[in-house]
Amino acid sequence: MSSRTKAEDKERSQFWRNHLDQWSRSGITQNAYCKANDLKSNRLTYWKNKFKRQSFPVEFVQISPTRVSSLSHFQPGEALRLNVDAGFQIEIPDGFSKTTLTQILQVIKGF
């Protein structure tokens, strides 16, 4: 359990947000900015990714099994590709396991 208070967490978060804002306006590379400000580049990357995740709302669309099973344009031997906004793609080959697909969709739904 963290020994930091909410005020300390907020202060720390603001510290990194300020540095990210200054870096983005500076026009220099991340490494150059970190070197000039005595910061660790990997920490700036960590906070950049953390703030990015917080600013993107997650939205799920329910897919009914009948919609998936009634794909009339799907040709045997082709792979079905499911593109997810989070930046990844699931490729489902011909003859896939419906149980596995159900488990994958449940995991995605849990994010």
URRA-V566471 format. One record per pair of residues at least 24 apart in sequence whose ideal C-beta (glycine too) atoms are under 10 Angstrom apart, sorted by the first residue. I is the first residue (numbers start at 1). J is the second residue. D is the distance in Angstrom with one decimal. If there is no record, write none. Layout:
i j d
I J D
I J D
This chain:
i j d
12 47 9.1
13 47 7.9
13 50 8.6
13 51 8.4
13 54 9.7
15 39 9.9
15 47 8.9
16 43 7.6
16 44 7.3
16 46 8.4
16 47 3.8
16 48 8.3
16 50 8.2
16 51 7.8
17 47 7.6
17 48 9.9
17 50 10.0
17 51 6.7
19 43 9.3
19 44 6.5
19 47 7.8
19 48 9.6
20 44 6.9
20 47 6.4
20 48 5.8
20 51 6.8
20 52 9.9
23 48 8.7
24 48 9.3
53 86 9.7
56 85 8.5
56 86 8.4
58 85 8.7
58 86 8.1
58 111 6.2
59 85 8.1
60 84 10.0
60 105 9.8
60 108 7.6
60 109 5.9
60 110 9.5
60 111 8.0
61 85 10.0
61 109 10.0
62 105 9.4
62 109 8.3
63 105 7.0
63 108 10.0
63 109 9.7
65 98 8.4
65 101 9.5
65 102 8.4
65 105 9.6
68 92 9.4
68 98 9.0
68 101 7.9
68 105 9.1
69 98 8.7
82 108 8.7
84 108 6.6
84 111 9.2
86 111 7.4
